[in-house]
């Protein structure tokens, strides 16, 4: 099966209404180009302060955008439940219904400082365009990421949607560090990886959105400073081939080392 996908890269507005307007514009453009699945940046809509003070839930507004353009959409926003704050991810179907919800597991330090609570579940959604999984930003580039990719492989994910924000650090080339680990993630999970990037200057976000194949590596890569949409037609047979490769190439057991 082949699926046309789009990965959005833009500067997410801080104002809540402006963020929905911008996302709608970008999704409209991608849907006109024929994309069935669209991945937007992390926390692409709403605002942290608004959620913290008013318990605002943005899912209904997000669903309206999806129904209007008849696409699958993956992104995240801050939400509050039982007096706890989360970075809540969703994959929403063209019907406007959520087919997968996910709470970011490995929080960035500013999120920890803001009192965000991490999630503890990982799953996939079996849809008409393939088996979709999700992680969010830092989940995919830390010392425990391998276990998430391994779990998604076990669950049979074919496409992993990764809304991201990302920041740079002057003492390390974090752009290459992140690129390499997400590429590793595609190979380790035997899944396509769709990574969206933000261009927010105030947080040193640098874009570099990615579309990565589990066989061919990086297929498309965004710039560090321009609004753009990456498009690609994914052939999900590549996932099957990558997993068949394991049957003879992978070692049968772990070697004990001293």
Buried (B, 14 or more C-beta within 10 A) or exposed (E): EEBBBBBBBBBBBEEBEEBBBBBBEBBBBBBEEEBBBBBBBBBBBBBBEBBBEEEBBBBEBBBEBBBBBEBBBBBBBBBBEEEEBBBBBBBBBBEBEBBBBBBBBBBBEEBEEBEBBBBEEBBBBEBEBBBBBBBBBBBBBEEEBBEBBEBBBEBBBBBBBBBBBBBBEEEEEBBEEBBEBBBBBBBBBBBBBBBBBBBBEEBEBBBBBBBBBBBEEBBBBBBBEEBBBBBBEBBBEBBEEBBEEEEEEEEEEEEEEE
